[in-house]
Amino acid sequence: MASLKNLGLEFEETMSGWIGIGETEFLAGRIAGQQENTPLHFDCRIVIDDLERFIHLADHRARLEGTLTFPSLGGPFPMENGAFNLFSVDPATGMRLMTYSFGFATATGKRFFFYGEKHLKDDPGFDLMEDMTTLFTTVYEGPDKTGPLYGAGQLFFDLKDVPALMGSMKITGTRWWELHKRIQGKAAFMDFAWGKVREEYLRDIDPLYTTEYENLVLSGRLQQDGAQKDFFLISGIHDKDFPWGDGEIFWDVLLVIGNQEEGYRRYCLTDRILPGLYLNVQDGAYRYQGPIFEITQGYATRFSHLKEKKPYLRECQADFTISFSARPYAVTPLPFAIANHVLANLASGLKWVLRNILPSEHVLGIFITPHTVTVNSGSLKISQQEQSTSYQIVVERTFGEAERSTFRNIKEPTMLYGYICAICPEARTARVQIHANSLRNERQRLAKDQVDALIGAVVSRVASKEFLMAGDTLRVQDLGPQGEVSESRPPLFVKLGEPVLEVNNDHFPTADFQRRIIAVQDPSGETCLALEEDMDLMRLGAENSAREVTVAAIRDTNRFKALDEVLQKTAFFEYVNDAWEASGKTKADFAVIIKPNFMFAYNKADQTTFTDPVLVERLVSALRERGFTNIAVVEAQSTYGEFFYNRRVREVAEYLGFTMDESRGYRVVDLTEDQYEERYLGPHLGQHRVPLTWKNADFRISFAKNKTHAYSYYTLTLKNIYGALPLADKFSEYHTGRDIYHTTMEYLRAYPVHFGLIDAYLSADGPFGIFADPLPNVTETIIGGPDLVAVDWVGATKMGLDPKISPYMELAVKAFGKPEITLIGDPNPYRPWLNVPAALTLFTHYGLDANDYFGNLLYMAGAYMDETQFPHKSKSAFMKAARKVIKPLQKAIFLQAGGERTEATRLVSKFFTWLGSR
C-alpha cells in the first residue's frame, strides 16, 4: 500500500451569519447583527497540499482560498493569506479548535482581518453538531489580530450543505488511473477527522485513549566566534492525551549550553502548543522561532511559572533551525511483549498500514520507533533585548536520538514510567532505559489498588526495556522491575548530582510530568548528559493562591534530629520572631500554644495514636532557649469522655507522659474547661464557645500525628484543629449536629494556625489508623511548614493519596488556597502503607453519622480503652453483653491493657502490612 506522501486534498465550504459592528461578544454580536441587518458570508476552498504532512501531529494547517461578502463594507472580497487549521489546540485551555483566518481589503484599500474558530468541547448533552457548525467570529481593522476590533458575531454551516461539501472533496497529486490512491487519501482524511472527534466527544465512555508524540534529543558542540561549547537540546511535540489520556498536551524546548566546570546557561519553554515549533523526524526538519526563557536562579521551573513569567525567568527570543538525518530502527511494541519475531513484524507492519489508511486507528499498545540522528546543518540564535548570540552546530561532534511513537492504551490502571535517554556523541551511541509500572493513584479503593498493583508488577517485568542504538544495530533488552538487579540484565544508568535543568509540567490533572536534563554515568562507563522523564504525584504548584512556602519532610532514625532539621529548614524560628515583633509584646508575654493530637489515645503502649510527648517537649525546649516562656500545650475533650471515666485532657495527658507540674516549661490546658467567650464564627458553628487560651494566643502550632482516618482518609494538621473545638461531646455536637468539616474551616478562619508539624516517626495506617495500629509503621519522618494546607498536601501524598480526597483539604484549598510548595527532604511515598478503603468512609458518613443515637450506641459498644486507667461508664446489662460480643474484634485491633498483642492482633497486623507492601 502506498504512503500518503505527495497526495493533496481539497474541499469547499460555505458559512453565513451575522456580525455586530462594534460588538465584542460573539452571541451579542450575532443578535445585534440580525437586528441591524449586517450579514456576513464566505465561500472558501480548503487546500491541503501534502496530506501526509497535514495529518502529521505537528501540522494540521491548510490554505484557505475564496471570497467574503460583507455588505456593510461591500464585496465580495478575495481572501488573502488564508489559513485553515483543523483540530489545533488553544494554549490557554487545551480545547481543540477549528480556525479560519484571512485578510481582505475593501475597494478603498482599507485592510481588515477575519478570524473565526469552532470550539470542539464535549459539554453536557449532545452538542457535537452545534460545535461543528458554529464559527465564533471576529473582524479586526488592519492586517492581523493586533488591530482594533471592528466587530464580532457567529457564522453557521448549514447541514443541508453536507452533500455539496462531500461532493467537492477531491484528492490531488494522483494520475487518472490511481483510483486506489484517491480512495486511500479520502479514507485517511475522514478517519483522521473522526478520530479527533471521537477522542473529544466519547472520552468519558471510551476505556482506551490514543495519542502520539515526536521527540528530538541532541548532544554535542556549538561554535561561536571560533570557540566551542557543549550543548544539549531536547524538543518534543506531545499530542493531546499524552501520556495518561487525561486531555492535556504539551510541546517544549529545553536547552543547556556549557558544562559542569564552567557552568551552564539554561533555557526552556513548555506550553500546550508552541506556534513557532515544527518537528518532523521523518523529513529531518526542526525549527523553532519564538520566546524562550533563561533560568537565572537554580535549575528548575514549571509550566505555571513560565505562564506567569516569574522574576527568575529572563525572556529571550529563539531562532533555531536544524536539518538532520534520522536513521529509523525497528518499531518496538510496549507493554505487550511479543516474543515471536513474526508476530512482532506483523504488529509493526499493521501499524504502518493503519498510519497510511486509517491514521486514527492504532494497534493496542505503545509503539516506539527509535532513530539515531546526525546533524547536516544547524544554527541556534538567542536574542535578549538588543543583544543576540548565534551558535553553529559542530555537526561532526554532535549526535542524537529521535522518536516517533503512538499510544493506544487503557486508561486504567494509569500508566507510570521512568525514562532516560543518554547520548554519547563521541561514541555515536544512544541508550534508552524505560521502567514501566502502574501509577496507583486511587489507593483508597482497596480492590482496585490491588489489581493496579498486580498489573503494575506484570507490566514492570514485560515492558521495562533498554534500547541501545549503535551504528546499524538496535539491541532491545529486558530491564525487569525498577530496583531489581540481575546479572542477566543490563546495568542501569547512575545519576550524577542534581539535575542540570528541570521543567515540571504542572498543568496535568493526573500528576506533574517532568522533563529533565541530567548527568549520568552510562553503563559503558562514559559520563554524558541525558533526557529524563518522570512523573510526580506530589503536584507542588499553587492552587487558588499566589503564596510560596517551604515544607520539609525529613526522614531520620533520630526523631530529635529530624524535628530540629525541619525547624531549621523551614525557618520556623524566623516565623515565631516575626509574629513576636508584630505583637509588640515581650517574649515572656508572647503566647505560644501547641495543639498535639492525643485525645483519641486508648493505650500509651500504642504510640501510633498520639503525638509523641518527647517531641512536643523538644519543641518547647527550643522555644524556651530563644526566650519564649509563655507556652501552653492545649487539647479539648473528645467523645470518648462520654463513654469512659478519666478522659479529661489533663488526665489523659498525664497518662501519656506529658509533664503536668510545668517543670518542663509548659502548662497543659483543657480547652473544654478553659474560660471562654461566645462569638459568632460562621453559619455552621454559629454562636459558639471560644476558649480564651486559644483566642488570645499569638502563635498557634498544630502538631499532628500521622494517621489514617475512617472519615477523611487521613488526619493531619488540618483535621487536628477539629480536635481544638471545645465542646466535649463531639459526635453529637459536630458529627451529627453542625458537621465536622465546615466547622473546622470556620474555626481556622477566625483563629489562624501559624505553623504545622506532623509526627510521622511512628505512624498508624490501615482502616483503623485513627483508633489503633498495634504494629506501628516505622516511617521515621517529621514534616513541617508554615502553612497547614501545604504540610498536609505533602503528608497525604506520601500516603499515596490525592490530598483533595479529604473534605478538609478540599474546603481548605477553596478557603485559604494551596501555596506553591518547595519541598525539602524525602518526597517518596511511605512503604509499606495501607489506606482506609472508600467503603469504610461511606459507612462512617452515611451510617454512623446518620443517626445520633445509633452512632453513639455503636461507639459506646465498640470503643476500647486501657480500662485500668479509663473504666467504662455504662453498667447496663445490654451494654455489657454488646461489648462482650464485640470483644474478639477488639482483641484483633487493639493492644491489650498491659500493652500485649494477642494472636489475632498479630495476624491482622501482618495481613494489613502485607496489603500495604504490595
Secondary structure, 3 states (H helix, E strand, C coil): CCCCCCCEEEEEEEEEEEEEECCCCHHHHHHHHHHHCCEEEEEEEEEECCHHHHHCCCCCEEEEEEEEEECCCEEEEECEEEEEEEEEECCCCCCEEEEEEEEEECCCCCEEEEEEEEEECCCCCCCHHHHHHEEEEEEEECCCCCCCEEEEEEEECCHHHHHHHHHHCEEECCCCCCHHHHHHHHHHHHHHHHHHHHHHHCCCCCCEEEEEEEEEEEEEEEEECCEEEEEEEEEEEECCCCCCCCCCCEEEEEEEEEECCCEEEEEEEEECCCCCEEEECCCCEEEEEEEEEEECCCCEEEHHHHHHCCCCEEEEEEEEEEEEEEEECCCEEECCCCCCHHHHHHHHHHHHHHHHHCCCCCCCEEEEEEEEEEEEEEEEEEEECCEEEEEEEEEEEEEEEEEEEEEEEECCCCEEEEEEEEEECCCCEEEEEEEEEECCCCCCCHHHHHHHHHHHHHHHHHCCEEEEEECCEEEEEECCCCCCCCCCCCCCCEEEEEEEEEEEECCCCCCEEEEEEEEEECCCCCEEEEEEEEEECCCCCCECCCCEEEEEEEECCCHHHHHHHHHHHCCHHHHHHHHHHHHCCCCCCCEEEEEECCCCCCCCCCHHHCCCHHHHHHHHHHHHHCCCCEEEEEECCCHHHHCECCCCHHHHHHHHCCCCCCCCCCEEEECCCCCEEEEECCCCCCEEEEEHHHHCCCEEEEEEEEEEECCCEEECHHHHHHCCCCCCCHHHHHHHHHCCHHHHHHHHHHCCCCEEEEEEEEEECCCCCCCCCCCCEEEEEEEEECCHHHHHHHHHHHCCCCHHHCHHHHHHHHHHCECEEEEEECCCCCCCCCCCCHHHHHHHHHCHHHCHHHHHHHHHHHCCCCCCCCCECCCCHHHHHHHHHHHHHHHHHCCCCCCCCCHHHHHHHHHHHHHHHC
